[in-house]
Amino acid sequence: MSTETGQITGTKDKDYNIIWFTEKCLDNVLRLETYIQDAERDGDDDLATFFRKAQADSRKGADEGKRMLRERLAS
């Protein structure tokens, strides 16, 4: 199987990979908000704290992905 390297989509694999990673991190931030609310509703502070940490990590990943993509597309 050949790998598409931008000839078809116009987007290099590396750029696509950063875009994909960033989108997944942002999606995770949104999904975890629901999990945090579920845990809080059930009074499970440990689980809510766990999900908040995971959400912060995902937000950090998204921010890093956006920064890296911005730098690469500017060059």
C-alpha positions as CSV (number, residue, x, y, z in Angstrom):
1,M,0.0,0.0,0.0
2,S,1.4,3.4,-0.9
3,T,1.4,6.3,1.4
4,E,-0.2,9.6,0.2
5,T,2.5,12.3,0.6
6,G,0.5,15.3,-0.6
7,Q,0.2,14.7,-4.3
8,I,-3.5,13.9,-3.9
9,T,-4.6,16.0,-0.9
10,G,-2.1,18.8,-1.2
11,T,-1.2,18.3,2.4
12,K,2.1,16.6,3.4
13,D,1.8,13.6,5.7
14,K,3.7,15.5,8.5
15,D,1.3,18.4,8.4
16,Y,-1.7,16.1,8.2
17,N,-0.4,14.1,11.2
18,I,-0.1,17.3,13.3
19,I,-3.6,18.4,12.2
20,W,-5.0,15.0,13.1
21,F,-3.2,15.0,16.5
22,T,-4.4,18.5,17.3
23,E,-8.0,17.7,16.4
24,K,-8.0,14.5,18.5
25,C,-6.6,16.4,21.5
26,L,-9.4,19.1,21.2
27,D,-12.0,16.4,20.8
28,N,-10.7,14.7,23.9
29,V,-11.0,18.0,25.8
30,L,-14.6,18.2,24.9
31,R,-15.4,14.6,25.7
32,L,-13.6,14.8,29.1
33,E,-15.8,17.7,30.0
34,T,-18.8,15.3,29.9
35,Y,-16.9,12.8,32.0
36,I,-16.0,15.4,34.6
37,Q,-19.6,16.5,34.9
38,D,-20.7,12.8,35.2
39,A,-18.2,12.2,38.0
40,E,-19.2,15.4,39.8
41,R,-22.9,14.6,39.6
42,D,-22.1,11.2,41.2
43,G,-20.0,12.9,43.9
44,D,-16.7,11.1,42.8
45,D,-14.1,13.8,43.4
46,D,-11.2,11.5,42.7
47,L,-12.5,10.6,39.3
48,A,-13.4,14.2,38.5
49,T,-9.8,15.2,39.4
50,F,-8.4,12.4,37.3
51,F,-10.4,13.6,34.3
52,R,-9.5,17.2,34.9
53,K,-5.8,16.3,34.7
54,A,-6.4,14.3,31.6
55,Q,-8.3,17.2,30.1
56,A,-5.4,19.6,30.9
57,D,-2.9,17.2,29.3
58,S,-5.1,17.1,26.2
59,R,-5.4,20.8,26.1
60,K,-1.6,21.1,26.4
61,G,-1.2,18.7,23.5
62,A,-3.6,20.7,21.3
63,D,-1.8,23.9,22.1
64,E,1.5,22.3,21.2
65,G,0.1,20.9,18.0
66,K,-1.3,24.3,17.0
67,R,2.0,26.0,17.8
68,M,4.0,23.4,15.8
69,L,1.6,23.6,12.8
70,R,1.7,27.4,12.8
71,E,5.5,27.4,12.7
72,R,5.7,24.8,10.0
73,L,3.1,26.4,7.8
74,A,4.8,29.8,8.2
75,S,8.0,28.5,6.7
